[in-house]
Amino acid sequence: MEQLIAIALTSLLLLIGFTAVMNFNRLFRQIRLDASEDRSVLLLETQLTNDWHASNEIRWDDQLTLKKAFSTVTYQFEPKYIVRRYGAHVDTFRLSNRELNIKEVTGTKGLVRTLSFQVPTTNEQYTIQLTKDYPQFKQWEARGYGD
């Protein structure tokens, strides 16, 4: 009888321990996934900001095209991911994006002045917003052309 009670208690302790370990693993996996999403957003924001500031001309025609002195970088905004192409190199950011807001330079078709969009993650919603000044168009806009 004592052995049966000892086996039952040991089984109960093993069940409690196993359940605790499984819950801890599930929690750890979720924390790791959330951190991975946050790192992806940070990487996208850093890469896009660097490309944005290094470009001479930014255009929108169903994709964002950033023209640099000797190269071109494109960003495609799909509902579930964002694709960055730079020559033969392709980066895919598996992030949903919402509320893509693009404002163009007055008097020009497709030349982007501001870009903003939201990236929702599991725990947070990030907003990425960038602005580009084109010195060659300041005088044009001040005169009111293209309105």
Secondary structure, DSSP 8 states (H G I E B T S, - for coil): -HHHHHHHHHHHHHHHHHHHHHHHHHHHHHHHHHHHHHHHHHHHHHHHHHHHHH-SEEEESSSEEEE-SS-EEEEEE-SS-EEEEETTEEEEE----EEEEEEE-TTSSSBEEEEEEEEE-SS-EEEEEEE---HHHHHHHHTTTT-
